[in-house]
Amino acid sequence: MYVCICHALNDKQVTKALENGARTPASVFRHYERQVQCGKCVPMMRDMVQSHCANQCPTCPSHAATQHPTPLPEPANTENFPYGIAAE
């Protein structure tokens, strides 16, 4: 299933980026050397990150150090992006 139609990123590619350490939509885009364009995919990517971290993927480097994943921080620039498209 496509998650980001602007860059043709599918759910398998997003999951691969998460397994390689990405923890925000912005870091998923950086993993593929892309930038957010329309932002419609950001909420779905955030959900995928939350789900991935909740499952405590054993291949993730961050899960080796801690038993419980830390909650994702709120984006620093939410006041600039009232529609929730801030990618951090």
KOLNUSE-316832 format. One record per residue (C-alpha): residue in one letter; x, y, z; chain. Coordinates in steps of 0.5 Angstrom, whole numbers, plus 500, padded with zeros to 3 digits. Example, Ala and Ser with C-alpha at 12.3 -4.5 7.8 and 13.67 -1.06 7.14 Angstrom:
<sites>
  residuo   xx   yy   zz  cadena
        a  525  491  516       A
        s  527  498  514       A
</sites>
This chain:
<sites>
  residuo   xx   yy   zz  cadena
        m  500  500  500       A
        y  503  507  498       A
        v  504  511  504       A
        c  507  517  501       A
        i  504  518  494       A
        c  509  524  492       A
        h  515  520  493       A
        a  512  513  492       A
        l  514  511  499       A
        n  510  504  501       A
        d  509  501  507       A
        k  514  496  506       A
        q  519  502  505       A
        v  517  506  511       A
        t  518  500  515       A
        k  525  498  513       A
        a  527  506  515       A
        l  524  504  522       A
        e  528  498  522       A
        n  534  502  521       A
        g  533  507  526       A
        a  528  512  523       A
        r  523  515  529       A
        t  519  521  526       A
        p  516  522  519       A
        a  522  527  517       A
        s  527  521  519       A
        v  524  517  514       A
        f  524  522  509       A
        r  532  523  510       A
        h  533  515  510       A
        y  531  516  503       A
        e  534  523  502       A
        r  527  526  500       A
        q  523  532  504       A
        v  516  532  506       A
        q  512  535  500       A
        c  504  536  501       A
        g  504  533  508       A
        k  498  528  508       A
        c  502  522  509       A
        v  505  525  516       A
        p  499  522  520       A
        m  500  515  517       A
        m  507  515  518       A
        r  507  517  525       A
        d  502  512  527       A
        m  507  507  524       A
        v  512  509  528       A
        q  508  509  534       A
        s  506  502  532       A
        h  513  500  531       A
        c  516  502  537       A
        a  510  499  541       A
        n  512  493  538       A
        q  519  493  541       A
        c  522  491  534       A
        p  528  487  537       A
        t  532  489  531       A
        c  532  496  533       A
        p  538  499  536       A
        s  534  503  541       A
        h  530  497  543       A
        a  536  494  545       A
        a  538  499  551       A
        t  531  500  554       A
        q  525  495  555       A
        h  519  501  554       A
        p  520  506  548       A
        t  519  513  550       A
        p  513  517  547       A
        l  515  521  541       A
        p  515  528  542       A
        e  511  533  540       A
        p  513  537  534       A
        a  517  543  535       A
        n  514  547  530       A
        t  506  545  531       A
        e  504  553  531       A
        n  507  554  524       A
        f  503  548  522       A
        p  496  548  524       A
        y  494  542  520       A
        g  499  537  523       A
        i  504  536  517       A
        a  510  538  521       A
        a  514  532  520       A
        e  518  532  526       A
</sites>
